[in-house]
Amino acid sequence: MLSRRFTIVCLLVASFGMALSMLVAEDSRANHVPPTGFLSCDASGCAIPARH
């Protein structure tokens, strides 16, 4: 009986942790993608293209 409850609690905690990690990863990935596409880089540095 105790092992069954322990297993259920572990599965619930693991599923909650996986869902939370997906949310954090999605939010983190969205912050690192340039909003205007690719950056153009040359010897002087990188320039963000102008929005149209």
VEXGUZA-786030 format. One record per residue: x, y, z of N, C-alpha, C in turn; residue in three letters. Coordinates in steps of 0.001 Angstrom, whole numbers, plus 500000, padded with zeros to 6 digits. Layout:
XYZXYZXYZALA;...
***
This chain:
500816498800500000500000500000500000500860501264500000MET;501865501279500857502746502435500933503566502585499655LEU;504014501480499098504812501552497866503962502030496693SER;502700501674496680501810502137495609501627503651495686ARG;501421504173496877501283505630497046502576506346496676ARG;503699505771497086504988506373496769505206506420495264PHE;504843505363494559504978505319493109504096506364492440THR;502879506508492905501963507497492336502488508907492559ILE;502964509177493759503510510509494055504739510792493192VAL;505603509807493021506799510004492187506423510270490744CYS;505447509557490220505018509787488838504391511166488667LEU;503602511591489635503006512929489554504066514027489603LEU;505027513878490497506093514876490613506950514893489349VAL;507245513726488784508046513659487566507316514302486391ALA;506024514050486260505272514649485155505167516161485328SER;504981516634486547504954518076486785506306518704486454PHE;507394518048486839508732518570486534509013518615485053GLY;508568517611484313508777517608482863507979518724482198MET;506741518937482627505919520010482061506523521374482365ALA;507001521548483580507611522822483952508900523072483167LEU;509705522040482962510946522216482212510669522546480745SER;509593521998480177509236522347478794508821523815478696MET;508077524295479687507685525703479677508901526621479789LEU;509830526277480664511024527095480846511888527073479588VAL;512041525911478973512849525803477761512216526574476617ALA;510897526531476499510221527253475430510383528759475613GLU;510240529230476837510390530651477120511826531096476888ASP;512773530288477278514180530627477094514542530669475620SER;514051529715474840514357529664473413513748530866472706ARG;512556531296473092511898532434472456512672533723472709ALA;513368533836473823514118535054474123515425535150473352ASN;515959534029472851517252534048472188517168534125470674HIS;516006533944470088515856533980468635515722535432468199VAL;516532535878467223516388537247466742515015537448466094PRO;514311538512466427512953538697465922512886539000464433PRO;513967539483463836513928539882462434514580538868461516THR;514950537733461990515564536721461133517058536637461376GLY;517802536429460295519250536253460397519972537587460525PHE;521077537571461236521914538759461347522924538777460211LEU;523219539964459701524255540068458675525548540511459351SER;526576539697459265527843539973459930528960540113458892CYS;529855541072459143531051541220458320532223541519459244ASP;533330542049458708534525542282459505534301543348460577ALA;533373544279460346533152545357461312532201544955462423SER;531504543833462270530595543378463316529291542900462729GLY;528296542773463573526987542284463141525974543423463232CYS;525129543497462213524088544519462181522734543837462140ALA;521794544361462913520438543833462902519700544479461732ILE;519116543695460835518401544284459698517200545095460157PRO;516894546138459408515774547014459754514451546300459499ALA;513461546598460353512141546023460163511391546789459088ARG;510561546082458350509772546727457300508349546867457726HIS;
***
